[in-house]
Each structure stands twice: as C-alpha cells, then as structure tokens.
Amino acid sequence: MQRPLAYIITVGDELLRGDIVDTNSAFLATRCRALGLELVRTVSVRDRIAEIAGAVCEAATHGATVCLLSGGLGPTTDDVTAVAVAQASGRAVALDPAAAQIVAAAFERFAAAADGAGLVGQRARTLATSPENQKQALLPTGSVALANSRGTAPGIWVSGAIGGMDVVCMPGVPGELRAMMIDEVEPRLRERFDLTVSARRIYRTLGRGESQLAPAVERRVEAIREEARAGQRPAALADLVIRYRAAISEVRVTLEAERVTDAELATLDAAMIESLGAPLYGIGEDGLAPRVVDTLAARGLTIAVADSLGGRLITLLTACPGASACLVGGLVPYADAVKVAQVGVSAATLAEHGAVSAEVAATMARAVRASFHADLAVAITGIAGPSGAREGKPVGTVDVAVVDAAGEVTRRLALVGVREEIQHVGALRALKLLWDRLRDRGLAVVAAR
C-alpha cells in the first residue's frame, strides 16, 4: 500500500524576497517523515489569493493526501490564506464560533499576563473583538478550527477539500506553527490515516567528503542487498536505500527500508562501522558536541578550552544541555600578547613557529588544563581569513591540540571556505580530535543515540 502523500506550501512575500529564511518547510518536512507521510513537494508562494489557491489545486493534481500550509492566517489585509483555501475548495468563508473562541481565549491569556505584570490588561481584551482580529475567525465553511497555544490565529482543517485531499492551514510564526503541528495536527493525522514509518538508521561522519565515503559504503550495501535476496537477511533489505547528506565537513549516511524493523536495521551497524572507518563518530540523531559533553559527564571528566580561532569551539560545547557538568572554563586568547600573558606562549615560540602552529596550540592546551584544573584540554589556533595568510600557511591553516594526563596529540588542518566556515569547521574538527582521543583511551565508543 502506498504511503499517504504530503504537499507543503509556505505563504509569504517575505519568503520569496529573501527577507527571512523559510524554516517552516524544513520543520514540516521533518515531521512528515517522522509520521510516515511521503513528501511530494514543497513550494513557497506570495500573499496572493490566486497564487495560494493555485498551489492548493496543484497539490491535488500531484495526488497529495494532505496539503500543509503555513502563513497568511493573521489579522492584516495581506493575510489571505483562509479566503484562498475557500476559493480553491469551492466554499465560502464565514465567522466560525469555535475560531472566535480561540481568538478570544488568546487575548484573555495576554490580558491575564498583563494584569499579572501590573499592566493594564483591558486593552488586550478589547482587541479580541476588533474587526481585524475577528477576521482571524473567518474560516472556510465546513472546516475545523485548530487551537493556537502560542498566538491568536486559529489553524484550519478542511477535510476532503479537493478530490479527497485534506488541507491544513497553520500560522507562519515558527513557534506557533511548531506547537500547533505537534499538539493539534499530528494527533489528527494519526487518527485519520494509516501511517507507517520506514526504519531509518543515520551514521554520522566528520572529516571526509561524500565521494571518499561512498565507494566502500556502496559496495557494502550492495552486498547486504545480495544477502537479502539469497535469504541470508530479511527479504525487505533487498530494497535498502542509501541517502547522503553533506554539511560543512560532516556527512550523514542514512539507510532506509520499508517493512523492516529498527532492530533489523541495527544489525547492519557492524558492516557500516567497518565501511565508514575513522570518520564515523556516532549513530543516530545526536551531533558530535552533545556526544562529547555526555561522554565526559558520564565519565566524570572535566575539560577546558583555549580557542584562538574566534570562540566557536566554546559556543558548540556550551550550546549542549549538561555542559556545566564537564566544561570548567575557557579562554579566547586572540591577540599574541594575550597568548603570552594568559596561556604561557613564549615570545620565542611565537617568533620561531608563529601563532598558528602545533607548538602554540599544545602550549595553550597545557596552560588552560593546568589553570582550570581540568582532566583534558583542547586548543585551536588558525587563519580564518580573508587576510592573515603567511608563507606556507594559507588561509584555512588551523592547528589543534588535545592534552590529557596521558600526553598530547596535535593535528594541522587545511580547511577551505569563507571565514565563518573555517571557524565552524575548525571547531568541529577540534571536537573530533578530542573524540578520537577519548576513543583511543577506551573512554568513548560509536553508539546509537
């Protein structure tokens, strides 16, 4: 049986002008995959009734089971999604009592919050009945209003809008859309459709490109398919699919299969670990920084940081919940004078090797490890550009060092990209060197998370 098909439409002139980044379509696509909906297409359209209605009709021609829209449900004249959906489905718009209650409840929440803060909340209550806000309660006839726990605009669910396709409209404000999708839309989708999620396994690598990883992976996966055809593995693995997703310095290799359990897909881990080799750092959704933080915290180990590449390394670590359990502190010794005064780099070392060198990185790591009384330390220094290149050290030259009680390890990286990319990749590669050090000492393992 074919899985239900989804079609995503994001509405707003600001999306097509480039004023804001369309994060809503990415969020909805992720949720569709998690639900077991197969996404047909994602489009963005302007705040025009004819264009929105046309996109909805186009979704029906693609055989979509459900069309998910975001944006255009607010109180202003350019919010026309409800009218457009009504037009596409041959319906009128009318004041919906349930939607009016949702609008009133939202303003009552705002008023209560204002009263609690010692402000005047009556204005918020009055706004609920203004013509502009009552406009948000005008829905296509026969539709269902969806509660909005974060804002004022109700969502809209039109069942069988066009040729049996359901149309679901949600606000464009990302926080409102996300809450409504999870709390209101997804439970209804599960009730309405027979949804089956394909088994999926993500292998996360860092440091090599797709073209370097693919040959070994492709050979191994084809061998797995052959084993499935020969009856040595579950038959459904004969249709195993490989997907690659490349980010800056990182490649995610995903295996997907229908009619296969997660446990059956997990039996492929040993083969994939062997095929991917040293670049592989983990299995599952979690990135490298959370794995480093959780591993250090679980082992009762502490870490200090010296980051002369711009501070991104510290940012990656402190962005992880639980970082306070292992990260004791860090410095950003950017100027050479600060390297000398704060992290023990001598003027002679700078003169002989330069600020971007394994010697300086190792010295900084040793210094912050001692001054913060940490179990491990990682330091990074480099040339992020666009200027600063030296003879033998072009832009993108980065040196990393990791120091612990057992010794130290350094690595020189030759990175490419603009300044921000070099800073980000340098920080990731520093974490990878730290992760590899933990693995070499038996303190970290590739694991599913």
Sine and cosine of phi, psi and omega as CSV:
sin_phi,cos_phi,sin_psi,cos_psi,sin_omega,cos_omega
0.00,0.00,0.72,-0.69,0.01,-1.00
-0.94,0.33,0.65,-0.76,0.04,-1.00
-0.94,0.35,0.49,-0.87,0.09,-1.00
-0.84,0.54,0.60,-0.80,-0.07,-1.00
-0.97,-0.25,0.66,-0.75,0.01,-1.00
-0.90,-0.44,0.51,-0.86,0.03,-1.00
-0.73,-0.68,0.78,-0.63,-0.07,-1.00
-0.93,-0.36,0.75,-0.67,0.08,-1.00
-0.82,-0.57,0.85,-0.53,0.13,-0.99
-0.96,-0.28,0.71,-0.71,-0.16,-0.99
-0.92,-0.40,0.72,-0.69,0.12,-0.99
0.47,-0.88,0.79,-0.61,0.06,-1.00
-0.83,0.55,-0.59,0.81,-0.06,-1.00
-0.89,0.46,-0.44,0.90,0.03,-1.00
-0.95,0.32,-0.66,0.75,-0.04,-1.00
-0.99,0.15,-0.35,0.94,0.08,-1.00
-0.99,0.12,-0.24,0.97,-0.05,-1.00
0.99,0.12,0.22,0.98,0.00,-1.00
-0.92,0.38,-0.55,0.83,0.05,-1.00
-0.70,-0.71,0.38,-0.93,0.05,-1.00
-1.00,0.04,0.71,-0.71,-0.02,-1.00
-0.98,0.18,1.00,0.03,0.07,-1.00
-1.00,0.09,-0.32,0.95,-0.05,-1.00
-0.91,0.41,-0.66,0.75,-0.02,-1.00
-0.90,0.43,-0.62,0.78,0.03,-1.00
-0.91,0.42,-0.67,0.75,0.03,-1.00
-0.89,0.46,-0.73,0.68,-0.03,-1.00
-0.90,0.43,-0.61,0.79,0.03,-1.00
-0.89,0.46,-0.66,0.75,0.02,-1.00
-0.89,0.46,-0.68,0.73,-0.01,-1.00
-0.93,0.37,-0.59,0.81,0.05,-1.00
-0.87,0.49,-0.72,0.69,0.01,-1.00
-0.87,0.50,-0.69,0.73,-0.02,-1.00
-0.90,0.43,-0.48,0.88,0.00,-1.00
-0.99,0.14,-0.44,0.90,-0.09,-1.00
0.98,-0.22,0.25,0.97,0.11,-0.99
-1.00,0.05,0.68,-0.73,0.05,-1.00
-1.00,-0.04,0.86,-0.52,-0.07,-1.00
-0.99,0.15,0.81,-0.58,-0.01,-1.00
-1.00,0.07,-0.74,0.67,-0.09,-1.00
-0.26,-0.97,0.44,-0.90,0.14,-0.99
-0.82,-0.58,0.77,-0.63,0.03,-1.00
-0.72,-0.69,0.39,-0.92,0.11,-0.99
-0.86,-0.52,0.66,-0.75,-0.01,-1.00
-0.73,-0.68,0.33,-0.94,0.01,-1.00
-0.97,0.24,0.16,-0.99,0.04,-1.00
-0.98,0.20,0.92,0.39,0.01,-1.00
-0.76,-0.65,0.75,-0.66,-0.07,-1.00
-0.84,0.53,-0.73,0.68,-0.06,-1.00
-0.90,0.43,-0.61,0.79,-0.04,-1.00
-0.95,0.30,-0.63,0.78,0.05,-1.00
-0.92,0.39,-0.72,0.69,0.02,-1.00
-0.88,0.48,-0.65,0.76,0.02,-1.00
-0.89,0.45,-0.62,0.78,0.01,-1.00
-0.92,0.39,-0.61,0.79,0.04,-1.00
-0.90,0.43,-0.70,0.72,0.04,-1.00
-0.90,0.44,-0.61,0.79,0.05,-1.00
-0.88,0.47,-0.62,0.78,0.04,-1.00
-0.86,0.51,-0.65,0.76,0.00,-1.00
-0.91,0.41,-0.59,0.81,0.00,-1.00
-0.93,0.36,-0.37,0.93,0.06,-1.00
-1.00,0.05,0.11,0.99,0.05,-1.00
0.97,0.24,0.36,0.93,-0.03,-1.00
-0.90,0.44,0.63,-0.77,0.09,-1.00
-0.99,0.11,-0.61,0.79,0.01,-1.00
-0.62,-0.78,0.69,-0.72,0.03,-1.00
-0.93,-0.36,0.86,-0.50,-0.03,-1.00
-0.97,-0.24,0.85,-0.53,0.02,-1.00
-0.91,-0.41,0.55,-0.83,0.14,-0.99
-0.76,-0.65,0.68,-0.73,0.08,-1.00
0.98,-0.20,0.41,-0.91,0.11,-0.99
0.99,0.13,0.39,0.92,-0.01,-1.00
-0.95,-0.31,0.08,1.00,-0.10,-0.99
-0.98,0.20,-0.23,-0.97,-0.15,-0.99
-1.00,-0.05,-0.07,1.00,-0.12,-0.99
-1.00,-0.08,0.17,-0.99,-0.13,-0.99
-0.92,0.39,-0.39,0.92,0.01,-1.00
-1.00,0.05,0.03,1.00,0.08,-1.00
-1.00,-0.02,0.99,-0.12,-0.18,-0.98
-0.80,-0.60,0.26,0.97,-0.07,-1.00
-0.89,0.46,-0.69,0.73,-0.03,-1.00
-0.86,0.51,-0.70,0.72,0.00,-1.00
-0.91,0.41,-0.65,0.76,-0.01,-1.00
-0.90,0.43,-0.68,0.73,0.01,-1.00
-0.92,0.40,-0.64,0.77,0.06,-1.00
-0.87,0.49,-0.70,0.72,0.01,-1.00
-0.89,0.45,-0.69,0.73,-0.03,-1.00
-0.90,0.43,-0.53,0.85,-0.06,-1.00
-0.99,-0.16,0.14,0.99,0.05,-1.00
0.93,0.37,0.61,0.79,-0.02,-1.00
-0.85,-0.53,0.24,-0.97,0.12,-0.99
-0.99,-0.11,0.17,-0.99,0.14,-0.99
-0.94,-0.35,0.58,-0.81,-0.01,-1.00
-0.50,-0.87,0.38,-0.92,0.04,-1.00
-0.91,0.42,0.84,-0.54,-0.03,-1.00
-0.99,-0.16,0.88,-0.48,-0.06,-1.00
-0.84,0.54,-0.65,0.76,0.00,-1.00
-0.91,0.41,-0.63,0.78,0.03,-1.00
-0.92,0.40,-0.64,0.77,0.03,-1.00
-0.88,0.48,-0.61,0.79,0.05,-1.00
-0.92,0.40,-0.61,0.79,0.02,-1.00
-0.90,0.43,-0.68,0.73,0.04,-1.00
-0.89,0.47,-0.73,0.68,-0.01,-1.00
-0.88,0.48,-0.65,0.76,0.00,-1.00
-0.90,0.44,-0.59,0.81,0.02,-1.00
-0.90,0.44,-0.72,0.69,0.00,-1.00
-0.94,0.35,-0.50,0.87,0.09,-1.00
-0.91,0.42,-0.62,0.78,0.08,-1.00
-0.88,0.47,-0.68,0.73,0.01,-1.00
-0.90,0.43,-0.65,0.76,0.00,-1.00
-0.91,0.41,-0.68,0.73,0.01,-1.00
-0.89,0.45,-0.63,0.77,0.04,-1.00
-0.90,0.43,-0.64,0.77,0.03,-1.00
-0.91,0.41,-0.68,0.74,0.04,-1.00
-0.88,0.48,-0.66,0.75,0.00,-1.00
-0.91,0.42,-0.44,0.90,0.01,-1.00
-1.00,-0.03,0.10,0.99,-0.01,-1.00
0.98,0.18,0.30,0.95,0.02,-1.00
-0.98,-0.18,0.03,-1.00,0.01,-1.00
-1.00,-0.05,0.91,-0.41,-0.06,-1.00
-1.00,-0.04,-0.13,0.99,-0.07,-1.00
-0.90,0.43,-0.53,0.85,0.01,-1.00
-0.88,0.47,-0.63,0.78,0.02,-1.00
-0.90,0.44,-0.63,0.78,0.01,-1.00
-0.92,0.40,-0.61,0.80,0.00,-1.00
-0.92,0.40,-0.61,0.80,-0.02,-1.00
-0.88,0.48,-0.45,0.89,-0.06,-1.00
-0.87,0.50,-0.49,0.87,-0.07,-1.00
-0.98,-0.21,0.14,0.99,0.03,-1.00
-0.93,0.36,0.47,-0.89,0.01,-1.00
-0.84,0.55,-0.60,0.80,-0.02,-1.00
-0.89,0.46,-0.70,0.71,-0.03,-1.00
-0.98,0.18,-0.48,0.88,0.11,-0.99
-0.91,0.41,-0.42,0.91,0.07,-1.00
-0.83,0.55,-0.52,0.85,-0.01,-1.00
-0.93,0.37,-0.26,0.96,0.02,-1.00
-0.99,-0.10,0.09,1.00,0.07,-1.00
-1.00,0.06,0.94,-0.33,-0.09,-1.00
-0.87,-0.49,0.39,-0.92,0.15,-0.99
-0.85,0.53,0.65,-0.76,-0.04,-1.00
-0.88,0.48,0.63,-0.78,0.02,-1.00
0.99,0.11,0.04,1.00,0.00,-1.00
-1.00,-0.02,0.14,-0.99,0.00,-1.00
-0.91,-0.42,0.74,-0.67,0.04,-1.00
-0.99,0.14,0.69,-0.73,0.01,-1.00
-0.95,-0.31,0.71,-0.70,-0.04,-1.00
-0.91,0.42,0.57,-0.82,0.04,-1.00
-0.87,-0.49,0.96,-0.27,-0.08,-1.00
-0.99,0.16,-0.17,0.99,-0.07,-1.00
-0.91,-0.42,-0.26,0.97,-0.09,-1.00
-0.52,-0.85,-0.30,-0.95,-0.11,-0.99
-0.98,-0.20,-0.45,0.89,-0.13,-0.99
-0.99,0.15,0.85,-0.53,0.09,-1.00
-0.92,0.38,0.49,-0.87,0.20,-0.98
-0.98,0.17,0.17,-0.99,-0.06,-1.00
-0.72,-0.70,0.75,-0.66,0.10,-0.99
-0.85,-0.53,0.89,-0.46,0.04,-1.00
-0.93,-0.36,0.95,-0.32,-0.02,-1.00
-0.98,0.19,0.69,-0.73,0.04,-1.00
0.83,0.56,0.66,0.75,-0.10,-0.99
-0.89,0.46,-0.75,0.67,-0.01,-1.00
-0.66,-0.75,0.89,-0.46,0.06,-1.00
0.81,0.58,0.57,0.82,0.01,-1.00
1.00,0.03,-0.13,0.99,0.00,-1.00
-0.97,0.23,0.75,-0.66,0.11,-0.99
-0.99,0.11,0.60,-0.80,0.07,-1.00
-0.88,-0.48,0.80,-0.60,-0.03,-1.00
-0.85,-0.53,0.85,-0.53,-0.03,-1.00
-0.94,-0.35,0.73,-0.68,0.00,-1.00
-0.75,-0.66,0.35,-0.94,0.00,-1.00
-0.90,0.44,0.36,-0.93,0.03,-1.00
-1.00,0.06,-0.32,0.95,0.05,-1.00
-0.90,0.44,0.86,-0.50,-0.15,-0.99
-0.82,0.58,-0.68,0.73,-0.01,-1.00
-0.89,0.46,-0.63,0.78,0.02,-1.00
-0.93,0.36,-0.70,0.71,0.00,-1.00
-0.87,0.50,-0.71,0.70,-0.07,-1.00
-0.90,0.44,-0.69,0.72,0.02,-1.00
-0.90,0.43,-0.68,0.74,-0.02,-1.00
-0.92,0.39,-0.66,0.75,0.00,-1.00
-0.87,0.50,-0.73,0.68,-0.07,-1.00
-0.96,0.28,-0.69,0.73,-0.13,-0.99
-1.00,0.09,-0.57,0.82,-0.14,-0.99
-0.94,-0.35,-0.69,0.72,-0.15,-0.99
-0.99,0.14,-0.75,0.66,-0.10,-1.00
-0.87,0.48,-0.68,0.73,0.06,-1.00
-0.86,0.51,-0.60,0.80,0.01,-1.00
-0.94,0.34,-0.61,0.79,0.05,-1.00
-0.89,0.46,-0.66,0.75,0.01,-1.00
-0.91,0.41,-0.58,0.81,0.03,-1.00
-0.95,0.31,-0.58,0.81,-0.16,-0.99
-1.00,0.10,-0.53,0.85,-0.12,-0.99
-0.83,-0.56,0.45,-0.89,0.08,-1.00
-1.00,0.08,0.99,-0.14,-0.12,-0.99
-0.97,-0.25,0.76,-0.65,0.06,-1.00
-0.80,-0.60,0.80,-0.60,-0.04,-1.00
-1.00,-0.05,0.77,-0.64,0.07,-1.00
-0.94,0.35,0.60,-0.80,0.09,-1.00
-0.91,0.41,0.60,-0.80,-0.12,-0.99
-0.54,-0.84,0.72,-0.70,-0.02,-1.00
-0.73,-0.69,0.81,-0.58,-0.06,-1.00
-0.95,-0.32,0.78,-0.63,0.07,-1.00
-0.92,-0.40,0.85,-0.52,-0.16,-0.99
-0.97,-0.25,0.81,-0.59,-0.04,-1.00
-0.81,-0.59,0.35,-0.94,0.01,-1.00
-0.55,-0.83,0.77,-0.64,0.13,-0.99
0.92,-0.39,-0.25,0.97,0.06,-1.00
-0.75,-0.67,0.47,-0.88,-0.03,-1.00
-0.99,0.11,0.15,-0.99,0.00,-1.00
-0.84,0.54,-0.70,0.72,-0.08,-1.00
-0.91,0.42,-0.45,0.89,0.05,-1.00
-0.98,0.20,-0.55,0.83,-0.05,-1.00
-0.99,0.11,-0.56,0.83,-0.20,-0.98
-0.87,0.49,-0.69,0.72,-0.10,-1.00
-0.83,0.56,-0.75,0.67,-0.02,-1.00
-0.92,0.39,-0.63,0.78,0.00,-1.00
-0.91,0.42,-0.71,0.70,-0.03,-1.00
-0.88,0.47,-0.67,0.74,0.02,-1.00
-0.89,0.46,-0.69,0.72,-0.04,-1.00
-0.93,0.38,-0.65,0.76,0.00,-1.00
-0.92,0.39,-0.63,0.78,0.04,-1.00
-0.90,0.44,-0.59,0.80,0.07,-1.00
-0.90,0.44,-0.62,0.78,0.04,-1.00
-0.90,0.43,-0.66,0.75,0.04,-1.00
-0.88,0.47,-0.67,0.74,0.01,-1.00
-0.89,0.45,-0.66,0.75,0.04,-1.00
-0.89,0.45,-0.59,0.81,0.04,-1.00
-0.93,0.38,-0.64,0.77,0.02,-1.00
-0.92,0.40,-0.48,0.88,-0.01,-1.00
-1.00,0.06,0.03,1.00,0.03,-1.00
0.99,0.12,0.17,0.98,-0.01,-1.00
-1.00,0.04,-0.24,0.97,0.08,-1.00
-0.69,-0.72,0.19,-0.98,0.06,-1.00
-0.78,0.62,0.70,-0.71,-0.12,-0.99
-0.85,0.53,-0.56,0.83,-0.05,-1.00
-0.91,0.42,-0.34,0.94,0.02,-1.00
-0.94,0.35,-0.17,0.99,0.10,-0.99
-0.90,0.43,-0.37,0.93,0.01,-1.00
-0.96,-0.27,0.39,0.92,0.00,-1.00
-0.85,0.53,0.72,-0.70,-0.05,-1.00
-0.92,-0.40,0.67,-0.74,0.09,-1.00
-0.96,-0.28,0.71,-0.71,0.10,-0.99
-0.78,-0.62,0.66,-0.75,0.03,-1.00
-0.91,-0.42,0.67,-0.74,0.10,-0.99
-0.74,-0.67,0.92,-0.39,-0.03,-1.00
-0.99,-0.14,0.77,-0.63,0.17,-0.99
-0.90,-0.44,-0.19,-0.98,0.00,-1.00
-0.93,0.35,0.94,-0.33,0.05,-1.00
0.96,0.27,-0.19,0.98,-0.07,-1.00
-0.90,-0.44,0.61,-0.80,0.11,-0.99
-0.79,-0.62,0.78,-0.63,0.09,-1.00
-0.97,-0.23,0.85,-0.53,0.04,-1.00
-0.97,-0.24,0.88,-0.47,-0.08,-1.00
-0.91,-0.42,0.74,-0.68,0.13,-0.99
-0.96,-0.27,0.73,-0.68,0.02,-1.00
-0.73,-0.68,0.56,-0.83,0.05,-1.00
-0.39,-0.92,0.65,-0.76,0.10,-0.99
-1.00,0.01,0.41,-0.91,0.02,-1.00
0.87,0.49,0.45,0.89,0.06,-1.00
-0.81,-0.59,0.65,-0.76,0.02,-1.00
-0.99,0.15,0.32,-0.95,0.06,-1.00
-0.87,0.49,-0.60,0.80,-0.01,-1.00
-0.91,0.41,-0.63,0.78,0.03,-1.00
-0.92,0.39,-0.63,0.78,0.02,-1.00
-0.92,0.38,-0.54,0.84,0.00,-1.00
-0.92,0.40,-0.35,0.94,0.03,-1.00
-0.93,0.37,-0.18,0.98,0.02,-1.00
-1.00,0.06,-0.06,1.00,-0.10,-1.00
-0.84,0.54,-0.72,0.69,-0.06,-1.00
-0.86,0.51,-0.68,0.74,0.00,-1.00
-0.92,0.40,-0.64,0.77,-0.01,-1.00
-0.95,0.30,-0.61,0.79,0.04,-1.00
-0.87,0.49,-0.67,0.74,0.02,-1.00
-0.92,0.39,-0.64,0.76,-0.05,-1.00
-0.94,0.34,-0.63,0.78,-0.08,-1.00
-0.99,0.12,-0.47,0.88,0.12,-0.99
0.92,0.39,-0.55,-0.83,-0.15,-0.99
-0.87,0.50,-0.54,0.84,0.00,-1.00
-0.90,0.44,-0.40,0.92,-0.04,-1.00
-0.93,0.36,0.79,-0.62,0.06,-1.00
-0.86,-0.51,-0.25,0.97,0.00,-1.00
-0.13,-0.99,0.22,-0.98,0.01,-1.00
-0.84,-0.55,0.77,-0.63,0.04,-1.00
0.89,-0.46,-0.27,-0.96,-0.13,-0.99
-0.99,0.16,-0.48,0.88,-0.12,-0.99
-0.93,0.36,0.68,-0.73,0.07,-1.00
-0.99,0.16,-0.12,-0.99,-0.12,-0.99
-0.95,0.32,-0.71,0.70,-0.06,-1.00
-0.86,0.51,-0.73,0.68,0.05,-1.00
-0.87,0.48,-0.57,0.82,0.02,-1.00
-0.92,0.39,-0.66,0.75,0.04,-1.00
-0.88,0.47,-0.76,0.66,-0.03,-1.00
-0.87,0.49,-0.74,0.67,-0.04,-1.00
-0.91,0.42,-0.62,0.78,0.00,-1.00
-0.91,0.41,-0.72,0.69,0.02,-1.00
-0.88,0.47,-0.70,0.72,-0.01,-1.00
-0.90,0.44,-0.67,0.74,-0.01,-1.00
-0.91,0.42,-0.52,0.85,0.00,-1.00
-1.00,0.04,-0.07,1.00,-0.03,-1.00
0.95,0.33,0.47,0.88,-0.04,-1.00
-0.98,-0.21,0.52,-0.85,0.03,-1.00
-0.91,-0.42,0.36,-0.93,-0.05,-1.00
-0.64,-0.77,0.54,-0.84,0.13,-0.99
-0.82,-0.57,0.37,-0.93,-0.13,-0.99
-0.74,-0.68,0.65,-0.76,0.22,-0.98
-0.82,-0.57,0.90,-0.43,-0.14,-0.99
-0.83,-0.56,0.97,-0.23,0.02,-1.00
-0.98,-0.18,0.26,0.97,0.02,-1.00
-0.98,-0.21,-0.06,1.00,0.05,-1.00
0.72,-0.69,-0.06,1.00,0.08,-1.00
0.99,-0.11,-0.01,1.00,-0.06,-1.00
-0.91,0.41,-0.53,0.85,-0.02,-1.00
-0.89,0.46,-0.71,0.71,0.03,-1.00
-0.90,0.43,-0.64,0.77,0.01,-1.00
-0.88,0.48,-0.69,0.72,0.01,-1.00
-0.87,0.50,-0.65,0.76,-0.03,-1.00
-0.96,0.30,-0.71,0.70,-0.06,-1.00
-0.95,0.31,-0.26,0.96,0.08,-1.00
-0.95,0.30,-0.23,0.97,-0.06,-1.00
-1.00,0.02,0.78,-0.63,0.13,-0.99
-0.84,0.55,0.69,-0.73,0.01,-1.00
1.00,0.01,0.06,1.00,-0.03,-1.00
-0.88,0.48,-0.49,0.87,-0.03,-1.00
-0.90,0.43,-0.30,0.96,0.00,-1.00
-0.97,0.25,-0.28,0.96,-0.05,-1.00
-0.74,-0.68,-0.52,0.85,-0.04,-1.00
-1.00,0.09,0.92,-0.40,-0.04,-1.00
-1.00,-0.03,-0.39,0.92,0.03,-1.00
0.27,-0.96,0.08,-1.00,0.00,-1.00
-0.27,-0.96,0.26,-0.97,0.04,-1.00
-0.77,-0.64,0.45,-0.90,0.13,-0.99
-0.88,-0.48,0.98,0.19,-0.05,-1.00
-0.98,0.17,0.98,0.20,-0.18,-0.98
-0.97,0.25,-0.75,0.66,-0.02,-1.00
-0.98,0.18,0.50,-0.87,0.01,-1.00
-0.87,0.49,-0.60,0.80,0.00,-1.00
-0.88,0.47,-0.58,0.82,0.02,-1.00
-0.95,0.30,-0.58,0.81,0.07,-1.00
-0.86,0.50,-0.65,0.76,0.00,-1.00
-0.94,0.34,-0.70,0.71,-0.12,-0.99
-0.98,0.19,-0.53,0.85,-0.19,-0.98
-0.93,-0.36,-0.46,0.89,-0.10,-1.00
-0.79,-0.62,0.41,0.91,0.23,-0.97
0.95,0.31,0.26,0.97,0.04,-1.00
-0.99,0.17,0.80,-0.60,-0.03,-1.00
-0.99,0.12,0.43,-0.90,0.06,-1.00
-0.88,0.47,-0.54,0.84,0.01,-1.00
-0.91,0.41,-0.65,0.76,0.04,-1.00
-0.90,0.43,-0.67,0.75,0.04,-1.00
-0.89,0.45,-0.66,0.75,-0.02,-1.00
-0.93,0.38,-0.61,0.79,-0.07,-1.00
-0.99,0.16,-0.68,0.73,-0.14,-0.99
-0.94,-0.35,-0.36,0.93,-0.06,-1.00
1.00,0.01,0.35,-0.94,-0.02,-1.00
-0.91,0.42,-0.48,0.87,0.04,-1.00
-0.99,-0.17,0.99,-0.11,-0.05,-1.00
-0.28,-0.96,0.38,-0.92,0.06,-1.00
-0.89,0.47,-0.58,0.81,-0.02,-1.00
-0.90,0.44,-0.69,0.73,0.01,-1.00
-0.93,0.36,-0.68,0.74,0.02,-1.00
-0.86,0.50,-0.71,0.70,-0.02,-1.00
-0.91,0.41,-0.64,0.76,0.02,-1.00
-0.89,0.46,-0.69,0.72,0.02,-1.00
-0.89,0.46,-0.67,0.74,-0.01,-1.00
-0.90,0.44,-0.69,0.72,0.02,-1.00
-0.89,0.46,-0.64,0.77,-0.05,-1.00
-0.92,0.39,-0.72,0.69,-0.03,-1.00
-0.95,0.30,-0.50,0.86,0.08,-1.00
-0.88,0.47,-0.68,0.73,-0.02,-1.00
-0.95,0.31,-0.71,0.71,-0.09,-1.00
-0.95,0.32,-0.49,0.87,0.02,-1.00
-0.99,-0.14,0.03,1.00,0.01,-1.00
0.81,0.59,0.72,0.69,-0.04,-1.00
-0.99,-0.12,0.39,-0.92,0.07,-1.00
-0.96,0.29,-0.61,0.79,0.00,-1.00
-0.72,-0.69,0.35,-0.94,0.12,-0.99
-0.58,-0.81,0.53,-0.85,0.07,-1.00
-0.76,-0.64,0.68,-0.74,0.00,-1.00
-0.74,-0.67,0.48,-0.88,-0.04,-1.00
-0.58,-0.81,0.66,-0.75,0.06,-1.00
-0.56,-0.83,0.57,-0.82,-0.06,-1.00
-0.10,-1.00,-0.02,-1.00,0.01,-1.00
-0.92,-0.40,0.97,-0.25,-0.06,-1.00
-1.00,0.04,-0.23,0.97,0.05,-1.00
0.99,0.16,-0.03,-1.00,0.09,1.00
-0.97,0.23,-0.26,0.96,0.05,-1.00
-0.96,-0.29,-0.07,-1.00,0.08,-1.00
0.98,-0.19,-0.05,1.00,-0.01,-1.00
-0.90,0.44,0.55,-0.84,0.05,-1.00
-0.79,-0.61,0.25,-0.97,0.04,-1.00
-0.86,0.51,0.84,-0.55,-0.04,-1.00
0.99,0.16,-0.05,1.00,0.00,-1.00
-0.69,-0.72,0.99,0.14,0.01,-1.00
-0.95,0.30,0.17,-0.98,0.12,-0.99
-0.83,0.56,0.71,-0.71,-0.06,-1.00
0.98,-0.20,-0.11,0.99,0.09,-1.00
-0.96,0.29,0.84,-0.55,-0.05,-1.00
-0.69,-0.72,0.72,-0.70,0.09,-1.00
-0.91,-0.42,0.70,-0.71,-0.05,-1.00
-0.81,-0.59,0.59,-0.81,0.08,-1.00
-0.67,-0.75,0.61,-0.79,0.13,-0.99
-0.83,-0.56,0.76,-0.65,-0.04,-1.00
-0.80,-0.60,0.70,-0.72,0.12,-0.99
-0.58,-0.81,-0.13,-0.99,-0.06,-1.00
-0.91,0.41,-0.39,0.92,-0.04,-1.00
-1.00,0.04,-0.14,0.99,0.00,-1.00
0.62,-0.78,-0.44,-0.90,-0.05,-1.00
-0.56,-0.83,0.39,-0.92,0.05,-1.00
-0.65,-0.76,0.65,-0.76,0.02,-1.00
-0.81,-0.58,0.34,-0.94,0.04,-1.00
-0.46,-0.89,0.69,-0.73,0.12,-0.99
-0.99,-0.16,0.71,-0.70,0.00,-1.00
-0.90,-0.43,0.59,-0.81,0.11,-0.99
-0.90,-0.44,0.99,-0.11,-0.12,-0.99
-0.98,-0.20,0.38,-0.92,0.03,-1.00
-0.81,-0.59,0.39,-0.92,0.03,-1.00
0.79,-0.61,-0.02,-1.00,0.07,-1.00
-0.99,0.17,0.10,-0.99,-0.12,-0.99
-0.78,0.63,-0.79,0.61,-0.06,-1.00
-0.88,0.47,-0.63,0.78,0.02,-1.00
-0.91,0.42,-0.67,0.74,0.01,-1.00
-0.90,0.43,-0.66,0.75,0.03,-1.00
-0.89,0.45,-0.68,0.74,-0.04,-1.00
-0.94,0.35,-0.73,0.68,-0.01,-1.00
-0.91,0.40,-0.63,0.78,0.04,-1.00
-0.85,0.53,-0.68,0.73,0.02,-1.00
-0.90,0.43,-0.68,0.74,0.02,-1.00
-0.89,0.45,-0.67,0.74,-0.02,-1.00
-0.93,0.36,-0.51,0.86,0.10,-1.00
-0.91,0.42,-0.66,0.75,0.07,-1.00
-0.90,0.43,-0.60,0.80,0.02,-1.00
-0.91,0.41,-0.63,0.77,0.05,-1.00
-0.90,0.44,-0.63,0.77,0.07,-1.00
-0.90,0.43,-0.70,0.72,0.01,-1.00
-0.88,0.48,-0.69,0.72,0.02,-1.00
-0.90,0.45,-0.60,0.80,0.06,-1.00
-0.89,0.45,-0.68,0.73,0.04,-1.00
-0.90,0.44,-0.64,0.77,0.02,-1.00
-0.91,0.40,-0.66,0.75,0.00,-1.00
-0.88,0.47,-0.50,0.86,0.01,-1.00
-1.00,0.00,0.06,1.00,0.02,-1.00
0.97,0.24,0.34,0.94,-0.07,-1.00
-0.98,-0.18,-0.19,0.98,0.00,-1.00
-0.62,-0.79,0.50,-0.87,0.00,-1.00
-0.66,-0.75,0.43,-0.90,0.18,-0.98
-0.93,0.37,0.84,-0.54,-0.08,-1.00
-0.59,-0.81,0.37,-0.93,0.06,-1.00
-0.99,0.11,0.78,-0.63,0.02,-1.00
-0.59,-0.81,0.00,0.00,0.00,0.00
